[in-house]
Amino acid sequence: MKQLLSGNEAIALGAYHAGVRVGAAYPGTPSTEIMESLAQFSEIYTEWSTNEKVAMEVALGASYAGVRAMASMKHVGLNVASDPFMAAATTGVDGGLVIVECDDPGEHSSQGEQDNRHYARMAKVPMLEPTDSQEAYELMDWAFRISEEFDTPVLVRSTTRLSHCKTVVNVDRERLSELKKPQFKASPAKYVMVPSNARVRRSAMEERILKLREYVNDFPLNEIIMNDTKIGIISSGVGYQYAREVFKDASHLKLVTVYPFPDRLIREFSEKVERILVIEELDPFIEEEVQRLGIPVTGKEFIPIIGELNPEIIENRAIEAGLLPEKTTTNPHPKAPAASLPPRPPLLCAGCPHMAAEYSFRKLGLAERDDTGDQNEEKFDKNRIIVTGDIGCYTLGVYAPLFALDTTACMGASIGQALGLEKAGVKDKIIAVIGDSTFFHSGITALIDVIYNQGTTTVIIMDNGTTAMTGHQGHPGTGISATQRQVTQVDLESLVRGIGIDDVSVVGAFDLKEINSAVKNSVQSEKPSVVIVRGACPTHIRIKSTPYQVDTEKCTGCHMCLRLGCPAMRITGDTVAIDTESCTGCSVCAQICPVKCIQVVS
Ligand SMILES: Cc1ncc(C[n+]2csc(CCOP(=O)(O)OP(=O)(O)O)c2C)c(N)n1
């Protein structure tokens, strides 16, 4: 049967047909749809875990029970999960354990760009990389089998383009009829990593990678395609698709086993061609492996090391490097339409519950900014506040006109950074801003640190009742599972009080006065305090009250309301207009207006 599937959907279906029994994930672009698709199969246990580390541990535990298990996450999620991942590499598995991680070259939706192929080398575990949805589907079966045969977790790598593009998949399997029964076989030497056991396992890891090195040389999905022998191109992932498109006449080696490296296969290919090129996104990972074999190779001298590739980039660079003749026809690769559009910064949505709170920071004394958002040194304010930020929709408050954040590093970092600034002796008041999903993910441990180490930080938890940025997945505070069932809901307020924060207030996200006074009190308090700003995300739960409009007779054109950055508002002539279609009626602009000229549409 043929199906049109995205890479992520194909990965989920491939895992399902391969007999996966437990799937755990934390959302993150470009990986999110893997779990969303897997959760459609009711005979599998699936979960949104609190974070990627927990997802990895859940999958590892299930594997120890002898069943096939997988964890999926975005590239930076593997940083969070790296501790249990390295442990899994050491203990090995029982049931097949596959970790699907999705890199994001070009940082379409990520706080950083990194090439996770290095994790495979560091952990000495195999990594497979599909070149389209068909291969993504097929590789999942291979991945589970390799995991069981070699007693190792297997990494499957995808990238944004592969995860999100749809290609035709010939679905030629059904779910395995015979699944392994869950049964934990006690083996402390394998599963209890005290140093004496870990040392033994360390040797097992080396033996394992040697066997895998041999194995990958005959892996059937690695493929040599012989054409003209002047140039031979080695590529993997979407890089392979681009390479085939741009170098139509060349010979190609498609590498699906990106780690360990099939040395015999590479030698065989290099002997058949005059010159080897490597086309790969991000780091010269394959290129360095080829170099290690003593084979002359060209790669990153002409292919960019930063960002996402596309056929146009490769073709232009190849022409510049003299690897392809000058174009005689017009470029066949269509330009992205976005290139001709004026740039628009990402914005908070109309009616976003983060807007009023982020607006309130300015009143509390955010440093004066210049046009770029940097501090204006001439207007240095002694009584300012510093806002350490986190990752979620509220991060968009960093842009004009809100300029609401001073830092954003990685998920959960806001609270620890606030404590660090305080303990470094900074005299300014410090606010940490974090979303509800991110607080559960990795903010809670830092808040415990604040309590334990007697910090005085003000923490604002932006509780919009969902993981909005990645598409409204459930998290412990929502009580909605990956399969959309009602499950136990962790009460945020009790949790925060439970770890010892006495000064907790809950305020409505659209009540500016209430927010101002709660945040002000918290900032002035000498104790650690938490303000939960609660209001539903309007793109999650459709909220539409009567919209607002501007009374143009009364409007003085002061543009105070525009400081919110609400996309429903725009300047028209001397006044401001509100798009009643997108206005949700949240009323925050009306609360700001000094002449009260914004009123409900009559
Ligand atoms: C380590 C890591 N995992 C996952 C992500 C993807 N991601 C970005 S923000 C976010 C959570 C956003 O939820 P929340 O904190 O509730 O804020 P909201 O977007 O709802 O405002 C996630 C999962 C990431 N950037 N980094």
The ligand as an ORCA input file, in Angstrom:
! r2SCAN-3c Opt
* xyz 1 1
  C      15.725     20.952     25.176
  C      14.559     21.462     24.406
  N      13.476     20.682     24.275
  C      12.409     21.118     23.585
  C      12.420     22.347     22.993
  C      11.244     22.815     22.172
  N      10.481     23.808     22.931
  C      10.687     25.115     22.822
  S       9.787     26.002     23.881
  C       9.039     24.645     24.494
  C       8.034     24.702     25.603
  C       7.119     25.826     25.509
  O       6.098     25.672     26.447
  P       5.903     26.679     27.635
  O       7.136     26.832     28.439
  O       4.701     26.274     28.376
  O       5.662     28.070     26.883
  P       4.567     28.456     25.782
  O       5.168     28.231     24.452
  O       3.349     27.653     26.051
  O       4.350     29.916     26.006
  C       9.511     23.513     23.855
  C       9.013     22.186     24.130
  C      13.588     23.122     23.140
  N      13.696     24.317     22.575
  N      14.627     22.671     23.837
*
